[in-house]
Amino acid sequence: MKKILLIGAGRSTSSLVQYLLFNAENENWFVTIADQSKDLAVESANNHNRAKAIAFDVNNTEERERLIDEHDLIISMLPASMHMSVAKDCIKFKKHLATASYVSDEMNALDGAAKEAGIVMMNEIGVDPGIDHMSAMRVIDDIRDNGGDLQAFETFTGGLVAPESDNNPWNYKFTWNPRNVVLAGQGTCKFIQNKRYKYIPYHKLFRRTEIIEVDGFGKFEGYANRDSLKYREVYKLEDIPTMYRGTLRKPGFCKAWHYFVKLGVTDDSYVMEDSENMTYRQFINSFLPYNPHDSVELKFKHYFNIRQDDIEIFEKFVWLGIFEETKVGLKNVTPAQILQHILEQKWTLAPEDKDMIVMWHRFRFVTKDGEDKEIHSSMVVKGDDQRYTAMAKTVGLPLAISVKMILNGTITIPGVHVPIIKEIYNPILDELENYGINFVEKLVAPTFY
C-alpha cells in the first residue's frame, strides 16, 4: 500500500482530496490529511476508510520528520514560504514531493540533492502555475515539431466570478487569497515585445491593459504579471521576440483599481496610527488633500478628475462603502490591510455563488513554409458550488493526477520539476478533459504589434 501525506486541508484541496479518495481503493493508497485545524482535516477526510485526519504543526520538527518518514509521497498545500522544511525532509528520507506552488530559488537549489536521493519533486502543478504551462507547451511543442518558429507568446489567467453570480459593479469577487489581490502587481513588471525589453512601474500597471475576447464569455482586460522574462528559459524560448504573461479581469476593473493605487491605499509598508478608531470615510479622507469645505466625495472626484457624468466609475466606489462612517476596528494595520478588510465585506462569494477560471493563450508563429499563423487557445471552468470551486478543481486535479503518475511509476525522472515535458503534460491534460477542463483552439488572422 502506498501512503500519501497531504499537509494542508484548506479550500483549494477539496477536489484534490476527492480525487485521491475516489481512486484510493483501485490504486491501493492510504491518505493522511494533516492540518493545523484537526476539524478541517476531519471534514476533509469525511470518514473515508482509506483516510485519516490528524492535527499537525509543520514547525514541530520531530513530528514532521516522523510523518514524512512514514509516507511514500508528500503533498504540500502550505503557503509557499513554508515548503522548504518539508522539501528538505523529503530529501532526507527519500520521499517524493508534489506542490502547486512556484519553484523558489531555494527549491530549485535542491535539484541535485533530489536527484541523488532518487526522488521526484513536482512543483507548479496547479492552475497558474500548472495548467498554463502544460497547455502552452502542448501547442509550442506541436509548432516546433512541425518546423514552425514561434514569434510571440502571450498568456493570461483570471480567477473570476461566474456570469450568473456577477451582481456587483466591479464584476469581481474574491475567489482566492484576498491579500494577494490587494497587493497584486507591486514592483515593476517586465516583458519583451518585438525584441524590445519593456517595463511597467506599479503606478502605471492598471492603465496599461490589453483587451481579450473569449468566445461565449465576452471581453476581458489583462494586466501584466511581474516577470514574464523568466519563462523564456522554462519554455526554451530564449530567443522569442515577444513574451508576455498577465492576469484577467472584466473591463472597467483595472481603471477603478488604478485609483486605489494612485491614492496609496494598497501600500503595505507602514502601519496607520489610530486605525482601530478610524471610519472607512476617514481612512479615504486621510489620503486626500485637506479642504474643510469640500465633502470627501467631492475631494475624491477632484483628485481623480472624475466628471459629473462619469457615474459608472464613481458608483463602483460608492457601492464599496468607502465613504460610509463604518468603523475599521483593526489595530496597528497597514493601508492595504484596511482596504482588504473593506473589500472583504463586499467581494466575498455568497453561499450560492459560483467562481470561474478563465485562461487564454496567443501563439503567433511562422510555419516551415514561411506563412504567418496565429492560434488562440482558451479554457473556461466554472465551479459547482462553494466547496468544489473552479479554483479548487483547476488547482487540485492536476496535482492529484501527477501524484498518481509518480506513485504508479509513470513519472520517474528524479529532481526538481515543473510540468513542461510531453510525458507529463499530455496524460494530465488528457485526463483533465474528463473533468471538463479543456481548451478550445482556433486559427485566426495574425496580428502584429
C-alpha positions as CSV (number, residue, x, y, z in Angstrom):
1,M,0.0,0.0,0.0
2,K,1.3,3.5,-0.9
3,K,0.9,6.1,1.8
4,I,0.2,9.7,0.9
5,L,0.6,12.6,3.3
6,L,-1.4,15.7,2.5
7,I,-0.2,18.7,4.5
8,G,-2.9,21.4,4.5
9,A,-6.7,21.0,4.1
10,G,-7.8,24.5,3.0
11,R,-10.4,25.5,0.5
12,S,-8.3,24.7,-2.5
13,T,-7.9,21.0,-1.5
14,S,-11.5,19.8,-1.9
15,S,-11.1,18.4,-5.5
16,L,-7.6,17.1,-4.7
17,V,-8.9,15.1,-1.8
18,Q,-12.0,13.9,-3.7
19,Y,-9.8,12.5,-6.5
20,L,-7.3,10.8,-4.1
21,L,-10.1,9.1,-2.1
22,F,-12.1,8.1,-5.1
23,N,-9.0,6.4,-6.5
24,A,-7.6,5.1,-3.2
25,E,-9.1,1.6,-3.5
26,N,-8.1,0.9,-7.1
27,E,-4.6,2.4,-6.7
28,N,-4.1,0.9,-3.2
29,W,-3.5,4.2,-1.5
30,F,-3.9,5.4,2.1
31,V,-4.2,9.2,2.6
32,T,-3.3,11.0,5.8
33,I,-4.7,14.5,5.9
34,A,-2.8,16.8,8.3
35,D,-3.8,20.3,9.1
36,Q,-3.3,22.8,12.0
37,S,-7.0,22.5,12.5
38,K,-8.0,18.9,13.1
39,D,-11.6,19.8,12.5
40,L,-10.7,20.9,9.0
41,A,-8.8,17.7,8.4
42,V,-11.6,15.6,9.7
43,E,-14.1,17.3,7.5
44,S,-11.8,16.7,4.5
45,A,-11.3,13.0,5.3
46,N,-15.1,12.6,5.6
47,N,-14.9,9.2,7.4
48,H,-13.4,7.5,4.4
49,N,-12.0,4.1,5.2
50,R,-8.8,4.9,3.2
51,A,-8.1,8.2,5.1
52,K,-7.3,9.6,8.5
53,A,-7.2,13.1,9.8
54,I,-4.7,14.5,12.2
55,A,-3.8,17.8,13.8
56,F,-0.3,18.9,12.6
57,D,2.1,21.7,13.2
58,V,4.7,21.9,10.4
59,N,7.1,23.7,12.8
60,N,7.2,20.7,15.1
61,T,10.4,19.2,13.6
62,E,10.2,15.8,15.4
63,E,6.6,15.2,14.3
64,R,7.2,16.5,10.8
65,E,10.1,14.2,10.3
66,R,8.3,11.2,11.7
67,L,5.3,11.7,9.5
68,I,7.3,12.3,6.3
69,D,9.4,9.2,7.0
70,E,6.2,7.1,7.4
71,H,4.8,8.1,3.9
72,D,5.7,7.5,0.3
73,L,4.7,10.8,-1.2
74,I,4.1,14.2,0.4
75,I,1.7,16.8,-1.0
76,S,2.4,20.2,0.5
77,M,-0.5,22.7,0.3
78,L,1.2,25.0,2.7
79,P,1.9,28.6,1.9
80,A,4.9,28.7,-0.5
81,S,7.2,30.2,2.2
82,M,6.7,27.1,4.4
83,H,7.6,24.4,1.8
84,M,11.3,24.3,2.4
85,S,11.4,22.4,5.7
86,V,9.1,19.8,4.2
87,A,11.2,19.6,1.0
88,K,14.4,19.1,2.9
89,D,12.9,16.3,5.0
90,C,11.6,14.7,1.8
91,I,15.3,14.5,0.6
92,K,16.5,13.3,3.9
93,F,14.0,10.4,4.0
94,K,13.9,9.9,0.2
95,K,10.2,10.7,-0.2
96,H,8.5,12.2,-3.3
97,L,7.0,15.7,-3.1
98,A,4.3,17.4,-5.0
99,T,3.1,21.0,-4.7
100,A,1.2,23.6,-6.7
101,S,3.5,26.5,-5.8
102,Y,6.0,28.3,-7.9
103,V,9.6,26.9,-7.8
104,S,11.5,29.3,-5.5
105,D,15.3,29.7,-5.8
106,E,15.6,27.7,-2.6
107,M,13.6,24.9,-4.0
108,N,15.5,24.9,-7.3
109,A,18.7,24.6,-5.4
110,L,17.6,21.2,-4.1
111,D,17.6,19.7,-7.6
112,G,21.0,18.0,-7.2
113,A,20.1,16.6,-3.8
114,A,16.7,15.3,-5.1
115,K,18.4,13.6,-8.0
116,E,20.9,12.0,-5.6
117,A,18.0,10.8,-3.4
118,G,16.2,9.4,-6.4
119,I,13.0,11.4,-5.7
120,V,10.6,13.4,-7.8
121,M,9.9,16.9,-6.5
122,M,7.0,18.1,-8.7
123,N,6.2,21.8,-8.5
124,E,3.9,24.3,-10.3
125,I,1.3,21.7,-11.0
126,G,-1.9,23.7,-10.2
127,V,-3.7,26.1,-12.5
128,D,-1.4,29.1,-12.7
129,P,1.3,27.9,-12.5
130,G,0.4,24.4,-13.8
131,I,-2.3,24.1,-16.4
132,D,-0.9,27.3,-18.1
133,H,2.5,25.6,-18.5
134,M,1.1,22.3,-19.8
135,S,-1.5,23.8,-22.2
136,A,1.1,26.2,-23.6
137,M,3.8,23.6,-24.0
138,R,1.4,21.3,-25.9
139,V,0.9,23.9,-28.6
140,I,4.5,25.2,-28.5
141,D,5.9,21.7,-29.0
142,D,3.4,21.0,-31.8
143,I,4.5,24.1,-33.6
144,R,8.2,23.1,-33.2
145,D,7.6,19.5,-34.2
146,N,6.0,20.8,-37.4
147,G,9.0,23.0,-38.2
148,G,7.4,26.3,-37.1
149,D,9.2,29.2,-35.4
150,L,7.3,30.9,-32.5
151,Q,7.4,34.7,-32.7
152,A,5.0,35.7,-30.0
153,F,3.5,34.0,-26.9
154,E,1.0,35.7,-24.6
155,T,-0.9,34.1,-21.8
156,F,-3.5,35.4,-19.3
157,T,-5.3,33.8,-16.4
158,G,-8.1,35.1,-14.2
159,G,-9.8,33.8,-11.1
160,L,-13.2,35.5,-11.5
161,V,-16.9,35.2,-10.6
162,A,-19.1,33.2,-12.9
163,P,-21.6,35.4,-15.0
164,E,-24.6,34.0,-13.2
165,S,-23.1,35.2,-9.9
166,D,-21.8,38.5,-11.2
167,N,-24.0,41.0,-9.5
168,N,-21.8,44.0,-8.5
169,P,-20.5,47.0,-10.4
170,W,-16.9,45.8,-10.1
171,N,-17.8,42.5,-11.8
172,Y,-15.4,40.8,-9.3
173,K,-15.4,38.8,-6.1
174,F,-12.6,37.1,-4.2
175,T,-12.0,33.6,-5.4
176,W,-8.5,33.2,-3.9
177,N,-6.4,34.9,-1.3
178,P,-7.7,38.4,-0.9
179,R,-4.3,39.7,0.3
180,N,-2.7,38.6,-3.0
181,V,-5.4,40.6,-4.9
182,V,-4.8,43.8,-2.9
183,L,-1.0,43.5,-3.3
184,A,-1.1,42.3,-7.0
185,G,1.5,43.8,-9.3
186,Q,3.6,45.7,-6.8
187,G,7.1,46.2,-8.0
188,T,8.0,46.6,-11.7
189,C,6.6,44.3,-14.4
190,K,8.9,43.3,-17.2
191,F,8.4,41.5,-20.5
192,I,9.7,41.6,-24.1
193,Q,7.8,42.9,-27.1
194,N,9.2,42.7,-30.7
195,K,12.7,42.1,-29.3
196,R,12.5,45.2,-27.0
197,Y,12.5,44.9,-23.3
198,K,9.5,46.7,-21.7
199,Y,8.9,47.7,-18.1
200,I,5.7,48.9,-16.4
201,P,6.1,50.6,-13.0
202,Y,3.4,49.7,-10.4
203,H,1.8,53.2,-10.6
204,K,1.0,52.7,-14.3
205,L,0.3,48.9,-14.3
206,F,-3.5,49.1,-14.2
207,R,-3.7,51.7,-17.0
208,R,-1.6,49.5,-19.4
209,T,-4.1,46.8,-20.2
210,E,-4.9,44.6,-23.2
211,I,-8.5,43.7,-24.3
212,I,-9.0,40.0,-24.9
213,E,-12.2,38.3,-26.1
214,V,-13.1,34.7,-25.3
215,D,-15.8,33.1,-27.4
216,G,-19.1,32.8,-25.5
217,F,-17.8,34.8,-22.5
218,G,-17.2,38.3,-24.0
219,K,-14.4,40.7,-23.3
220,F,-11.8,40.7,-20.6
221,E,-8.9,43.1,-19.8
222,G,-5.5,41.8,-18.9
223,Y,-2.7,43.5,-17.0
224,A,0.9,42.3,-16.9
225,N,2.4,39.9,-14.3
226,R,5.6,40.9,-12.6
227,D,8.2,38.9,-14.5
228,S,7.4,37.4,-17.9
229,L,11.0,37.1,-18.9
230,K,12.0,34.1,-16.7
231,Y,9.6,31.8,-18.6
232,R,11.7,32.1,-21.8
233,E,14.2,29.7,-20.2
234,V,11.5,27.5,-18.7
235,Y,9.7,27.1,-22.1
236,K,13.0,27.0,-24.0
237,L,12.1,30.2,-25.8
238,E,15.2,32.2,-25.1
239,D,15.2,34.0,-28.4
240,I,11.4,34.7,-28.7
241,P,10.7,38.3,-29.8
242,T,7.5,38.7,-27.7
243,M,6.7,37.1,-24.3
244,Y,4.0,38.4,-22.0
245,R,2.1,36.9,-19.0
246,G,-0.8,38.6,-17.4
247,T,-3.9,38.5,-15.2
248,L,-7.5,38.8,-16.4
249,R,-10.3,41.0,-15.0
250,K,-13.6,42.2,-16.5
251,P,-13.5,45.6,-18.4
252,G,-13.6,48.6,-16.1
253,F,-12.0,46.9,-13.1
254,C,-8.4,48.0,-13.8
255,K,-9.2,51.7,-14.3
256,A,-11.0,51.8,-11.0
257,W,-8.3,49.8,-9.2
258,H,-5.8,52.3,-10.6
259,Y,-7.4,55.0,-8.4
260,F,-6.7,52.9,-5.3
261,V,-3.1,52.6,-6.4
262,K,-2.8,56.3,-7.0
263,L,-4.5,57.1,-3.7
264,G,-1.9,55.0,-1.9
265,V,-4.3,52.6,-0.1
266,T,-2.7,49.4,-1.5
267,D,0.5,50.3,0.4
268,D,1.6,47.5,2.9
269,S,4.8,49.1,4.1
270,Y,3.7,51.1,7.2
271,V,1.1,51.0,9.9
272,M,-1.6,53.7,10.2
273,E,-2.0,55.5,13.5
274,D,-5.3,55.0,15.5
275,S,-6.6,52.7,12.7
276,E,-9.0,50.9,15.1
277,N,-11.0,54.2,15.7
278,M,-11.0,55.3,12.1
279,T,-14.0,55.0,9.9
280,Y,-13.9,54.0,6.2
281,R,-14.7,57.6,5.3
282,Q,-11.8,58.9,7.5
283,F,-9.5,56.3,6.0
284,I,-10.1,57.5,2.5
285,N,-10.0,61.1,3.5
286,S,-6.6,60.7,5.1
287,F,-5.1,60.2,1.6
288,L,-6.9,63.3,0.1
289,P,-5.8,66.9,0.3
290,Y,-7.0,68.9,3.2
291,N,-10.1,71.0,2.5
292,P,-12.6,71.6,5.3
293,H,-15.2,72.9,2.9
294,D,-15.5,70.1,0.4
295,S,-17.0,66.7,1.2
296,V,-14.8,63.5,0.9
297,E,-16.8,62.5,-2.2
298,L,-16.1,65.8,-3.9
299,K,-12.4,65.8,-3.0
300,F,-12.2,62.2,-4.3
301,K,-13.8,63.3,-7.6
302,H,-11.5,66.3,-7.9
303,Y,-8.4,64.3,-7.1
304,F,-9.1,61.8,-9.9
305,N,-10.8,64.3,-12.2
306,I,-14.0,62.3,-12.2
307,R,-16.5,64.2,-14.2
308,Q,-20.1,64.7,-13.1
309,D,-21.4,62.5,-15.9
310,D,-18.8,59.7,-15.2
311,I,-21.3,57.9,-13.0
312,E,-20.3,54.3,-13.7
313,I,-16.8,54.5,-12.3
314,F,-17.8,56.6,-9.2
315,E,-20.6,54.2,-8.4
316,K,-18.0,51.4,-8.0
317,F,-16.5,53.2,-5.0
318,V,-19.9,54.3,-3.6
319,W,-21.0,50.7,-3.7
320,L,-18.0,49.5,-1.8
321,G,-19.0,51.8,1.1
322,I,-15.7,53.6,1.3
323,F,-17.5,56.9,2.1
324,E,-19.5,55.4,5.0
325,E,-18.9,56.1,8.7
326,T,-18.3,52.4,9.4
327,K,-15.6,51.7,12.0
328,V,-12.5,50.0,10.7
329,G,-11.9,48.3,14.1
330,L,-8.5,46.9,13.3
331,K,-5.5,47.9,15.4
332,N,-1.9,48.5,14.0
333,V,-2.7,47.7,10.4
334,T,-1.4,49.0,7.0
335,P,-3.5,50.8,4.4
336,A,-3.5,47.6,2.3
337,Q,-4.9,45.6,5.3
338,I,-7.7,48.2,5.8
339,L,-8.6,48.1,2.1
340,Q,-8.7,44.3,2.2
341,H,-11.0,44.5,5.2
342,I,-13.4,46.8,3.4
343,L,-13.3,44.7,0.2
344,E,-14.0,41.5,2.1
345,Q,-17.3,42.9,3.2
346,K,-18.4,43.3,-0.4
347,W,-16.4,40.9,-2.5
348,T,-16.8,37.7,-0.6
349,L,-18.6,34.9,-2.5
350,A,-22.1,34.3,-1.2
351,P,-23.1,30.7,-0.4
352,E,-24.9,30.2,-3.7
353,D,-22.2,31.9,-5.8
354,K,-20.0,30.2,-8.4
355,D,-16.5,31.1,-9.3
356,M,-14.9,30.9,-12.8
357,I,-11.3,30.4,-14.1
358,V,-10.5,31.8,-17.5
359,M,-7.2,31.1,-19.3
360,W,-6.2,32.5,-22.7
361,H,-3.1,31.9,-24.8
362,R,-2.0,33.6,-28.0
363,F,0.7,32.0,-30.3
364,R,2.0,33.7,-33.4
365,F,4.4,31.7,-35.5
366,V,6.0,31.3,-38.9
367,T,5.5,27.9,-40.5
368,K,8.3,26.0,-42.2
369,D,6.8,27.3,-45.5
370,G,7.2,30.9,-44.3
371,E,3.5,31.6,-43.6
372,D,2.5,33.7,-40.6
373,K,-0.1,32.0,-38.4
374,E,-1.8,32.7,-35.1
375,I,-3.6,30.4,-32.7
376,H,-5.8,31.4,-29.8
377,S,-6.4,28.8,-27.1
378,S,-8.9,29.4,-24.3
379,M,-10.2,27.5,-21.2
380,V,-13.2,28.4,-19.1
381,V,-14.1,26.4,-16.0
382,K,-16.9,27.1,-13.6
383,G,-17.3,25.9,-10.0
384,D,-20.0,23.6,-8.9
385,D,-20.6,25.2,-5.6
386,Q,-18.7,26.8,-2.7
387,R,-16.8,23.5,-1.9
388,Y,-15.9,22.3,-5.4
389,T,-15.0,25.6,-6.8
390,A,-13.4,26.2,-10.2
391,M,-10.2,27.2,-8.3
392,A,-10.2,24.0,-6.3
393,K,-10.8,21.9,-9.4
394,T,-8.0,23.6,-11.5
395,V,-5.5,23.6,-8.7
396,G,-6.3,20.2,-7.2
397,L,-6.9,17.9,-10.1
398,P,-3.6,18.4,-12.0
399,L,-1.8,18.0,-8.7
400,A,-3.7,14.8,-7.9
401,I,-3.1,13.3,-11.3
402,S,0.6,14.0,-11.1
403,V,0.6,12.2,-7.7
404,K,-0.9,9.1,-9.3
405,M,1.7,9.3,-12.1
406,I,4.6,9.5,-9.6
407,L,3.2,6.6,-7.5
408,N,2.5,4.3,-10.4
409,G,5.9,4.9,-12.0
410,T,4.8,7.0,-15.0
411,I,6.9,9.9,-13.8
412,T,10.3,8.6,-12.7
413,I,12.9,11.2,-13.5
414,P,14.3,12.4,-10.2
415,G,14.9,16.1,-9.4
416,V,13.0,19.3,-9.1
417,H,10.5,19.6,-11.9
418,V,7.7,21.7,-13.5
419,P,5.3,20.0,-15.9
420,I,6.7,21.1,-19.3
421,I,7.6,17.8,-20.9
422,K,5.3,15.7,-23.1
423,E,5.5,12.6,-20.9
424,I,4.0,14.7,-18.0
425,Y,1.7,17.2,-19.6
426,N,0.0,15.0,-22.3
427,P,-1.6,12.4,-19.9
428,I,-2.5,15.1,-17.4
429,L,-4.2,17.3,-19.9
430,D,-6.0,14.3,-21.4
431,E,-7.4,13.2,-18.1
432,L,-8.4,16.7,-17.2
433,E,-10.7,16.7,-20.1
434,N,-12.8,14.1,-18.3
435,Y,-13.5,16.7,-15.7
436,G,-14.5,19.5,-18.1
437,I,-11.1,21.2,-18.1
438,N,-10.2,21.5,-21.7
439,F,-9.0,24.1,-24.2
440,V,-10.7,25.4,-27.4
441,E,-8.2,26.3,-30.1
442,K,-8.8,28.4,-33.2
443,L,-6.7,29.7,-36.0
444,V,-7.1,33.4,-36.5
445,A,-5.6,36.1,-38.8
446,P,-2.2,37.1,-37.4
447,T,-1.9,40.3,-35.5
448,F,1.3,42.3,-35.4
449,Y,2.0,44.9,-32.7
